[in-house]
Amino acid sequence: VAGVIWMNQPRLVVVDMVRAIQVPSAMLARSSMPDAKQAEVITRFATKLPEVIKAYGLAHHVTVVGVHVLVSQGVVDITNTIIQQTLFRLKADA
């Protein structure tokens, strides 16, 4: 198409939903936070997660797929980015 510059950007990225929950859970487990508060935080995190994934896909013009659905060489894993962005949103909402 004339006038369109195509960047070498992936159109499909993956997120490991298990890891996306386990990493913050492990961080909370190492904290001195009471168990009930940890459960509340991880519930809020899990609720925010789909929002953040959708926002990432829209902002980067990519399709985000769960890693257990598609395993392929060279697919970009955005799990750590999604974890960081979700934690940032939780802090902003607090």
N, C-alpha and C positions, 0 to 999 in steps of 0.2 A: 504494500500500500504506500503510495507516494506521500512523503512528509511524515511518516511514522518511523521512529527509531526504536528498534527492539533491543532492550537490554538483555544481557545474559542472566536473567533472574528466574529462579525456579517458579513454576506455576503450581507445584504441589509440594506441600511441606507436611511433616508428621509431628504429632505430639503423643508422648507416652503418658496416657491418663493415669496409669498405675503409679509411675514415678512422680507425676505431677502432684499426687496426693501424698505419696510416701515421704518425699523429701521434706515438705513442711511438717508432716507428722513427726518425723524423726527429730527435726529441729525443736519442736515443742516438747517432745519427750525429754530432751536434754535440759530444758529450762526448769526453773523452780516454780513455774505456773501450776496451780492446782489442776487436778485431772478434769474437773467439771469445766473450768475455764478453757483448758486445752481442747476439749470436745466442742465447746462453743466456737472457738476460733477456727477449728478445722471444718466445722459445718458451714461457717460463713465463707471460708476459703472455697470449699466445694461448690457453694452456691454462686460465687463470683466467677469461678473458672470458665464456664461456658460463655459468659459475657466477654471475658478477656480474649478467649479463643476467637470468637466471632469478630470482635473489634480488630484483632491482629489480621485476620484474613481479609477483612474489608480494607484496612489501611495499607496492606502490602499487596493487594490484588492477587491473592493466592487462595488455593483450596487447602484447608487443613483437614488431615485424615488421621484417625487413630492409628498408632504404629502397629497394633495387632492385626489390623485389616490389610495393611500393605507393608511388605518388607522388600526393600530394593536397594541396590548399591547407588550411592550418590544422592539419595533423597535427603533434604535438609531437615534435621531434627530441631524443632523450636521449643522443646520441653523446658529447658532452663530459662529461656526468655519468657515463656508463659508463666512460669512459677514466679519470677521476679516481678513481672507486671501485675500479677494477681496480688502478691504481697504488698506492692506499692499502693494498689487500690484499696486494700483492706486498711492500711495505715491512714490513707487519705480520708476514709469513711469514719475512722475512729474519733 
